[in-house]
Amino acid sequence: MIIRKAEIKDTEALWLIQTQAIRCIGTSHYSPEQIEAWAGGLTPEESHSRAIEGFSKSIEHGTVFVAEDFDSTVVGFSSLHAQSGEVGAVYVLPTYARRGIGRQLFEALEEEAHRLGVHTLHVKASLNAVAFYDRVGFKFEQEAIHRFRTGIEMPCAIMKKDLQAT
């Protein structure tokens, strides 16, 4: 597995990974209505174009890493908003889940955060991701509700990690 910085050419793969991961893994904690609000939006076309635009901006202005398999297939990604210390995402294709790829992607973000002088990371974690973030050193702060553009709400957890302690 190779972890590298994302490039604009990766945006389509990022969208597919995020959508598949949400629709597969998110079902353990959320209703079909919440899953669709999280994975998309109003229409697949609108969701796709909005997501591609967002991924492009994150790659250009943020820190996004991808995991490539032996055949150069992008199978996961992570993103960090360095100015705020917010972990935007850690997603892995469901067929590659539970292989340590998410941990490797997170470690790349953490190294970059250290390099950039970020002292604290925080994430608004989906309930199905709380255990992952706990394993990589985050501490639960509080329960929260995330409201999507469609008005649909889903419970989540605010979690933080002090990088000065690591």
C-alpha positions as CSV (number, residue, x, y, z in Angstrom):
1,M,0.0,0.0,0.0
2,I,1.3,3.4,-0.9
3,I,0.2,6.6,0.9
4,R,0.7,9.8,-1.1
5,K,-0.7,13.3,-1.4
6,A,-3.8,13.4,-3.5
7,E,-3.9,15.0,-6.9
8,I,-6.7,16.6,-8.8
9,K,-6.9,13.5,-11.0
10,D,-8.0,11.6,-7.9
11,T,-11.3,13.5,-7.3
12,E,-13.5,10.9,-9.0
13,A,-12.0,8.1,-7.0
14,L,-12.5,10.1,-3.7
15,W,-16.2,10.5,-4.5
16,L,-16.7,6.8,-5.3
17,I,-14.8,5.8,-2.1
18,Q,-16.8,8.2,0.1
19,T,-20.1,7.2,-1.4
20,Q,-19.5,3.5,-1.2
21,A,-18.2,3.6,2.3
22,I,-21.1,5.6,3.6
23,R,-23.7,3.4,1.9
24,C,-22.1,0.2,3.2
25,I,-20.6,0.9,6.6
26,G,-22.9,3.7,7.7
27,T,-25.9,1.4,7.7
28,S,-24.8,0.0,11.0
29,H,-25.9,3.2,12.8
30,Y,-28.1,5.2,10.5
31,S,-31.4,5.0,8.7
32,P,-31.7,4.8,4.9
33,E,-32.9,8.4,4.8
34,Q,-29.8,9.6,6.8
35,I,-27.5,7.5,4.7
36,E,-28.8,9.1,1.5
37,A,-28.5,12.6,2.9
38,W,-25.0,11.9,4.0
39,A,-23.9,10.2,0.8
40,G,-25.5,12.5,-1.6
41,G,-28.0,15.2,-1.4
42,L,-30.9,16.0,-3.6
43,T,-29.9,14.2,-6.8
44,P,-26.9,12.0,-7.7
45,E,-25.8,14.6,-10.4
46,E,-25.9,17.5,-7.9
47,S,-24.2,15.4,-5.3
48,H,-21.4,14.3,-7.7
49,S,-20.6,17.8,-9.0
50,R,-20.7,19.4,-5.5
51,A,-18.5,16.6,-4.1
52,I,-16.0,16.8,-7.0
53,E,-15.8,20.6,-6.5
54,G,-15.3,20.2,-2.8
55,F,-12.6,17.5,-3.3
56,S,-10.8,19.7,-5.8
57,K,-10.7,22.6,-3.3
58,S,-9.5,20.4,-0.5
59,I,-6.7,19.0,-2.6
60,E,-5.6,22.5,-3.7
61,H,-6.0,24.2,-0.3
62,G,-5.8,21.5,2.3
63,T,-4.1,18.3,3.0
64,V,-5.5,15.2,1.4
65,F,-3.8,11.8,1.3
66,V,-4.8,8.7,-0.7
67,A,-4.0,5.0,-0.4
68,E,-3.1,3.2,-3.6
69,D,-3.2,-0.5,-3.9
70,F,-0.4,-2.4,-5.7
71,D,-2.1,-1.7,-9.1
72,S,-2.3,2.1,-8.5
73,T,-6.0,1.9,-7.6
74,V,-7.0,4.5,-5.1
75,V,-8.7,2.6,-2.3
76,G,-9.0,5.2,0.5
77,F,-8.4,8.8,1.5
78,S,-8.0,11.2,4.4
79,S,-8.3,14.9,4.6
80,L,-7.3,17.6,7.1
81,H,-8.2,21.3,7.3
82,A,-4.8,22.4,8.7
83,Q,-5.9,25.9,9.8
84,S,-8.7,24.6,12.0
85,G,-7.2,21.2,12.9
86,E,-10.3,19.5,11.7
87,V,-10.1,16.0,10.3
88,G,-12.4,16.2,7.3
89,A,-12.6,12.5,6.5
90,V,-11.0,9.1,6.6
91,Y,-12.7,6.7,4.2
92,V,-11.7,3.4,2.8
93,L,-13.5,1.3,0.2
94,P,-15.6,-1.3,2.0
95,T,-13.8,-4.2,0.3
96,Y,-10.5,-2.9,1.8
97,A,-11.8,-2.2,5.3
98,R,-10.2,-3.7,8.4
99,R,-6.7,-3.9,6.8
100,G,-5.1,-1.0,8.6
101,I,-5.4,1.4,5.6
102,G,-7.5,3.9,7.6
103,R,-4.8,4.0,10.3
104,Q,-2.1,4.6,7.7
105,L,-4.1,7.4,6.1
106,F,-4.7,8.9,9.5
107,E,-1.0,8.6,10.5
108,A,-0.1,10.6,7.3
109,L,-2.5,13.3,8.4
110,E,-1.1,13.4,11.9
111,E,2.5,13.6,10.6
112,E,1.5,16.5,8.4
113,A,-0.3,18.2,11.2
114,H,2.8,18.0,13.4
115,R,4.9,19.4,10.5
116,L,2.5,22.3,10.1
117,G,2.4,23.1,13.9
118,V,-1.1,22.0,14.5
119,H,-1.5,21.2,18.3
120,T,-5.0,19.7,18.4
121,L,-7.0,17.7,16.0
122,H,-10.8,17.5,16.2
123,V,-13.4,15.6,14.2
124,K,-17.2,15.4,14.0
125,A,-17.2,11.6,13.9
126,S,-20.1,9.5,12.6
127,L,-21.2,7.0,15.2
128,N,-19.8,4.1,13.1
129,A,-16.4,5.8,13.1
130,V,-16.1,6.5,16.9
131,A,-14.2,3.3,17.6
132,F,-11.7,4.0,14.8
133,Y,-11.0,7.5,16.1
134,D,-10.7,6.1,19.7
135,R,-8.1,3.6,18.5
136,V,-6.0,6.3,16.9
137,G,-6.0,8.4,20.1
138,F,-9.0,10.7,20.0
139,K,-11.1,11.3,23.1
140,F,-14.8,11.7,23.1
141,E,-15.9,15.2,24.0
142,Q,-19.7,15.3,23.4
143,E,-22.6,14.1,21.4
144,A,-23.7,16.4,18.6
145,I,-26.2,16.5,15.7
146,H,-25.1,17.1,12.1
147,R,-27.7,18.8,9.9
148,F,-27.4,18.2,6.2
149,R,-28.4,20.7,3.5
150,T,-31.6,18.7,3.0
151,G,-32.6,19.3,6.7
152,I,-32.1,15.7,7.7
153,E,-30.2,15.3,10.9
154,M,-27.9,12.5,12.1
155,P,-26.2,12.0,15.5
156,C,-22.4,12.2,15.7
157,A,-19.7,12.6,18.2
158,I,-17.2,15.5,18.7
159,M,-13.8,14.0,19.4
160,K,-10.4,15.6,20.0
161,K,-6.8,14.6,20.0
162,D,-4.0,16.6,21.7
163,L,-0.9,16.2,19.4
164,Q,1.4,17.7,22.0
165,A,0.8,14.7,24.2
166,T,2.0,12.3,21.4
